[in-house]
Amino acid sequence: MKAIDPDVIIVRELLGAGDEFVSGSDLAQALGISRVAVWQHMEKLRERGFTFEAIRSRGYRITARPTALHALMIRARLPQKARCRIITLDTVDSTNDEAMRQASKGTEMPLVVIAREQTKGRGRLGRDWLSEPNGNLYLSFVFQPQVAPEKLPTITPWVGVNLCSFLADYAGIAPEVKWPNDVLIDGLKLGGILTEARLDADRIRDLVIGCGLNLTPPEKGWRGELKGKAVALNELTTKPIDINHFAAALVNRLLRACQDFQRGTFTDRLAELWHRYDTLRGREITLLFGRETITGIAHGIDHDGCLLLEMGDGPLKRFRAGEVTLAKR
């Protein structure tokens, strides 16, 4: 991973200082450049949407910063050790598709693609995913885990419980995960996960984890098939959502989750978190498995990420895939 962009260091230092000034000499020392070079970077940052107050002998402080999705703001909000390439786009067909295109052409990884709008957003089973440019978050994380293909089914539930844990910490809400890839609040869909991969015979070559999160409801409200089925984060909390701060915090959580997946150190933690956030456990559900419709009592997942169903007096049955429906509580 190449050295951090000086602009990232400058913005990180100024954001960390809040309303206080940061001296030009301190910035020059941190970057190993002259104060004139610092001033040149400040001029470039003004062109990128930042406004500064500069006072001789005191230094600089930020007086205005970008509020829309901004790659530099996200990178500056990441911890210094969290090395990750960030690409932000106004519009894209699908962040998963763009992430895979970037991987195919050898872009440095790990990589995150974030967009304000998707024109061909999709969920599981090829379904369309509403991706309007209204402040929601459409994000895909791509990396090369170098693990065996049989580990692939565990990544979606692992990301799901990490997403729930992140949302609980960030917004003070009580999310739930619905096998295999939905994040819910009181039965309403808040977000979803779409995992895709390119495989070799003995390893996962490129792994893309797509996350769609409803941060803001549609301008005219939830309509059609989404009415009574979806919810947005700012409908659940009074905490203002800074899109760049939120994205950076989420990227940092995903980066750590993917590192744990690659190291194989997540299995026990997955079981603990799944039990905490599982919305299906102990409930009667209907599973559409191929052309077969199966009814049973959900008993969580196993170490491979398979759904466990009680179907009578026999042992629990494992299901690697399927579509779950259940009656509202």
N, C-alpha and C positions, 0 to 999 in steps of 0.2 A: 504494500500500500504506500503510495507516494506521500510526501510530506504534506502537512495541513496547509491549506491556502492561507496566506497572511490575513486576508480579509475576514476569514472565519475567526482567527485569533483576536483581531481588533474588535469585531462585533461581540464576541464572547466576553471579552474584558469589559467592554462598555455596558453590556446588558447586566453583567454581574455587579457593576458599580451602582446600578440604579440611578438615583438623582445626583450622585457624587461625580466629580470630575476625575478623569484618568489622565495623568500627565503624558505629554508626547514623548518625553525621555523614557518613561516606564514602558510605553508601547514599543519604542525603538529598541530598548534592551531586550524585551521579550521576543522580538522578531529578529534581532541581530542585524538591524538595518539603521540607516540614518533617520533623523527627525524629518528631514526633507522628504525622504522616501515614505515615511508615515503620512505626511501631509498629502502626498500623491495618492496613496491608498484611500485616504479620506475623501478626496475629490472623486475617485471612482465609485466609492460607496454612495455618494450623493446621487450619482447617475443611476444607481440601482435602487433608489427609493428611500434612502436614509436622510435624515436632517440632523445636523449637529450644532451645538453651541461650542464655540472655541474662545477661551479667554487666556490671554498671555499669562504665563507663570502658574496657571491652574490646569490647563489641558482641555480635554474634550468630554462632552457628554451627549448622549442621544436625546434629541427632543421629539423626534417622530421616526417611526419605523414602519415597514410594510405590514399591513394587516391581512392581505390576501396570501394565498399559498406562495411560499418563497423558499427556494432551496437553500440559500445562504442562511436565512433565519433558522431553518430546521437544523442545519449542520452546526450552527453556533449554539443551539440549545442542547445538542448532544453532549454527553460527558466527553472529556478529552480523549479517553481511551477507546471510545466507541467509534472505530474507524469504519466508515460505510459511505459508498458513493450514493448521492441523492440526485435524482432527476425529477423535476416538477414540470408538468405540462398543463396548459389550459384545457386542451381537448385531445383525446386519444380514442382509438377504437376500443381497446381493452388494455388495462394496465398489465394483465397477465401476458397478453400477446406481445406488448412492447418489451416487457422484461425478458421474455424468451428471445425476441429479436436481438436485444442487447447482448444476451448471453451467447447467441450464435455468432455474433461478430467479434467476440472476444473482449467485450467491455469488462473492466476491472470489477471484481466482486469481493464481498457482498455488495449488492446493489438494490436500491429501493426506487421504484417508479411510483409517483403520486400524481394524480390528475384531478382537476376540478370537475371534469365531465368525461363520461365514456359514451361513445356513440353505439357501441356493440357490447355493452357490459353483459356478463352472463353469470349464472349460478350453476349449481349442480344439474346434471342431466341436460345440459344445453339450454336451460331456461334463461329468458331475458332477465336482466337485473336493472331496475330503474336507476339511472345514473345522471340525474339532472344536475346542472351547474348551480346548485343552491346552497353550497357550503358543506355538503357531505364529504366524506373522505373515501377515496378509492385508491387503494394502495396495494402494490405487489412487491414482495421481498424475494429476491433470487440469490441463491448461493449454491455452492458445490459441496455437498456434505461428505462425499466419498464413503458412503456406507452401503451395505447390501440392500438390494431392492426389497427384500422381505420386511425391512423396517419401515417402508413407505406408509402403510396404513396407520401407523401410530402418530404421524406428524400432524394430521388434521385435529384429532382430539387434544393433542398436546398444545397446539396453537390456540384451540378453542378455550381451554381452561386458563391459559395465560392471558388471553383477551378478557375473560371474565374477571380475573384477578386484577388486571390493569384498570378496568372500568370501575371496579369496586373501590380501588385505592384513589383513582383520579377524581371520580365524581360522587363518591359516597352513595352509590346505588347498589342494588342487590341483583346482579344479572344471573342468568342460568344458561347452561349449555344443553342443547337438544341434539342428541346423536343424529347424524355424524358431524354436522357443521354449522348449526344455527346458534346465535346468541339471542336470548329472549329476556324480556322484562314482563313479569306477570302474564306470560303467554303471548306477548306481542313481540314481533321480530324487530330487534335492534340492529342486527348485522349478520353477516355470513362469511364463510371461508370457502375458498376454492383452491385446492391444491392440484398442481399439475407438474409433471416431471418428464425428463428425457432419460431413458435408461440404457445402460450397457448390460451385458450379460451378467456381470459380477458387481455392479455398483450403480448408484444413482448419480448420473452425470450432472444434470442441472435440476434443481428443485425450486419451483415457483409457488409462493404462498400468497394468494390474493385475499385481501380483507376489504369488505365493503361495510361501512358503518353509517347509519343514519344520524347525522348531527343536527340537521334542521329539517322540519317537515316541509312538504311541498307548499308552495305559496298559496294554493287554493285548498290546502288540507288534503288528508288522505282520502282518496276516491277509489271507486271501482273495487277490484278484488283486494286492494290494500287496506280499505276502510275496516277498522276494527281488527286488523291483523298486524299492523306495523306501528312503530313508535320511534321518535327521534330523541337523542340525548338531551337536547335543550328543553324538551318537554318534561324531563325528569329531574332536572337540577336547576337551581338558581345561580350556580357558579358560571360566570361568563366563560365561553370556550374560545381561547386563542388558538386558531387552527394550526399555527406553526409550533407553538408550545405543545399542543396535544399530539401532533404528528411526531415531533421529536421524542416525546415520552413513549409513544407507542413503538416507534422504530427501535428505541433502546431496549424495550421489553422484548420485542421480536428477535433482536440480535442476540440477546442472552438466551432466549428459548431455543434458537437454532443452534447456538454453540453447545447447549446441553444435549440437544438431539444428536449432533455430530459426535459428541464424546460418549454418548450412550449412558449418561448419568441422570436420566430423567424418569426412569420407570417408576420408582417408588413415589416420586413427587406427583406423577401423572395420576396414580391411583388415589392419592390423598385429595388432590384438587378435583378430580372427576367426582368423587363422592360428595365433595362440598357443593359443587355447582350443578350436578346432574338433575335435570327437571323431570326425567322419566322414571327414576328409580322407584320401584314399588307400585307403579301405575300400570293399568291395563292399556296396552297399545295394540295398534294394528300395523303390521309391517308388510309393505308391498315388496316382494322379493321375486324379481322377474315377473312371471305371470301368476305367481302364487300369492295369495293373501293369507297372512298368518296372524293369529291373535295370541297374546301371552302377557305375562307380567315381566316388566323390565327389571333387570338386576345389575345394572351398570355395564361396564366393559371389562374385557380381559386384558392381559399384558400386550396383546397384539392389536388392541383397539377395536376388537369385534364386540358387537352388541350381544349381551347375554339375555336369553328369554326363558322364562319358566312356562312350560306348555304341558301341564298335567303333573303326574307323579314321577316322571323320569328326570334324568339329569338336565341341567341347563343346556340349551342349544345356542350355538355360536353363529352369528351372522356377520359377514364381512362387509356387506353392502345392503342397501334397501332404502325405502322411503317410509318414514314413520308418521302416523297420524294418531291423535288422541283427543278425547273429549276435553273441553275446557273445565277447569276446576270449578 
